Amino acid sequence: MKPKNKLEFRLILSIGSIFILAAAIMCVNMYISSRNIFLSSKNDLMIHDLTRTKNYFQELRCGEWYFRYWKEHPDLAAAPMTDEDFIILTSSDYMFHDETEDMKFLDSLPPKNQLAFAKKMYSTCSEWLEDELDTDNYDGLYFIDISGEYVGSVLFQVSKDRDRSKVGKLWNIDPDAHPPIRDILSGGSGDVGFEAVKDPFSGNSDYYTGYTPVICNGSIVGILAITYNWDDFSKKLTDNIILAVLLTAAGMLAIGTVIVLLVRSIAVKPVTLMQHTVRRYMENKDSSEAADNFDKIKKGSELALLADDLKSMTLETDKYIADIRAASEHERVLTKEVMEALAHTIDAKDKYTNGHSERVAIYSRMIAKQLGLSEKEQEDIYYMGLLHDIGKIGIPNDIINKTTKLTDEEYLLMKNHTVMGYEILSEIDCLPDLRSAARWHHECYDGSGYPDRLAGEDIPFLVRIIAVADSYDAMTSNRSYRKYLPQEVARAEIAKNIGTQFDPRVAECMLKIIDLDTDYSFHE
């Protein structure tokens, strides 16, 4: 995959991942919020209806008698009224008895009269409560016995389908199965409790159920339960969430596409053009072509500023190459003064490391002398140290002096100063080691350096000396991102990297020189 395509692919993948994560979080939040809003509103409504229905039962005239009769005759009390029942009711006057005597009076009636009265009461309650169910879209209302031998019996039932077949059947009210009922009976949760459970009869659909106790003469005679079909709500909620997810995904896809196109236009294409231009310039050294390409970058952005710096770099590099070639043609030898002037020019670009090149040259010559190299080699390595960073002439100042971490593109450009330095010095045939130092002073003894990943003896010996001196001065100089390091820290780093970054023979020699520097004079 081409670098351009890799960049676009990573961009699309990153943006897509962000949008997918955002959509997932949004959908989960929508579901939880919708569910909580629904439950909150449903709880408020069910509390109101449970309280009103409970009061209705508790205020029934002779309610305790009715409850007892329903417990003893659940199937009979829920049966439809017959013509005989109507005749009995219309011919009786017991409804006009004093309330305090109703219990005894009703117990004294013949069984068929008691049954007619209980059926009439069941029918009256059912008509009122069925209207309530229709209004609030509940599925059913149940009055369950929780005392005596009838524990769990359904004493009263109205449902959306007008089916009374569950009256007299057992409802599972095991406290472990229904914690809200347990809490109500123990007085721990007040008058109302809620839970989502399976249908206590069929075990199929899920229901959201509210409970409240019915109290007569100070005692709980039963539990009133209102049920709402949770499956219906869950399906509607899920359908709505799916619709919202699809709409959100479509919107995010559209936004993501627009963002990718904008980023491609604003960033990817300009970066690709700059990369291509730099490579072309490195191949043919045509600064006019490079300048034309850099001028194509749209003005007013940070990339345009970088393009301007790169344009300046190519023109400046051409100038230096031309100057060096002219000096080489006329004199064939660079004087010490010219090299030092070039070194000062290089170091002047970095306000934090001014004098770096000269110090590297001095340290390199000291190491060469300590190793017993000839005076000619000591002089050569001094010149190599002066110009080892000449490639930084082509690096924009804002990158060299940046106080924060470089971006990947900026780091690649910074690393390229080794190749640029090599190109600048490539025409100086009288001292070929100059270009070697410029290109390979960042190579490591174990082959992990750059730009060519040379290792061991493949790295010229004088360049291995430059590498140690360069690293030492980098550690003991002030940088844009830190103050110079103490002598013992620099020494420890060199010792630690013997055989990996540094040639063992050269590094050991540098350690001896450091140990002789008792007053730490070898730093900026």
HELIX and SHEET records of a PDB file:
HELIX    1   1 PRO A    3  GLN A   58  1                                  56    
HELIX    2   2 GLY A   63  GLU A   72  1                                  10    
HELIX    3   3 PRO A   74  ALA A   77  1                                   4    
HELIX    4   4 ASP A   83  THR A   90  1                                   8    
HELIX    5   5 TYR A   94  PHE A   96  5                                   3    
HELIX    6   6 GLU A   99  SER A  108  1                                  10    
HELIX    7   7 PRO A  111  ASP A  136  1                                  26    
HELIX    8   8 GLY A  148  TYR A  150  5                                   3    
HELIX    9   9 PRO A  179  SER A  186  1                                   8    
HELIX   10  10 TRP A  230  VAL A  263  1                                  34    
HELIX   11  11 ARG A  264  VAL A  268  3                                   5    
HELIX   12  12 LYS A  269  ASN A  284  1                                  16    
HELIX   13  13 SER A  287  ASP A  295  1                                   9    
HELIX   14  14 GLU A  302  GLU A  331  1                                  30    
HELIX   15  15 LYS A  336  ALA A  348  1                                  13    
HELIX   16  16 HIS A  356  GLN A  370  1                                  15    
HELIX   17  17 GLU A  375  LEU A  387  1                                  13    
HELIX   18  18 ILE A  390  GLY A  394  5                                   5    
HELIX   19  19 ASN A  397  ILE A  400  1                                   4    
HELIX   20  20 ASP A  408  LYS A  415  1                                   8    
HELIX   21  21 HIS A  417  LEU A  425  1                                   9    
HELIX   22  22 ASP A  433  TRP A  440  1                                   8    
HELIX   23  23 GLY A  456  ASP A  458  5                                   3    
HELIX   24  24 PHE A  461  MET A  475  1                                  15    
HELIX   25  25 GLN A  487  LYS A  496  1                                  10    
HELIX   26  26 PRO A  504  LEU A  516  1                                  13    
SHEET    1   A 5 VAL A 154  SER A 159  0                                        
SHEET    2   A 5 GLY A 140  ILE A 144 -1                                        
SHEET    3   A 5 SER A 219  ASN A 229 -1                                        
SHEET    4   A 5 ASP A 206  CYS A 216 -1                                        
SHEET    5   A 5 GLY A 193  LYS A 198 -1                                        
END                                                                             
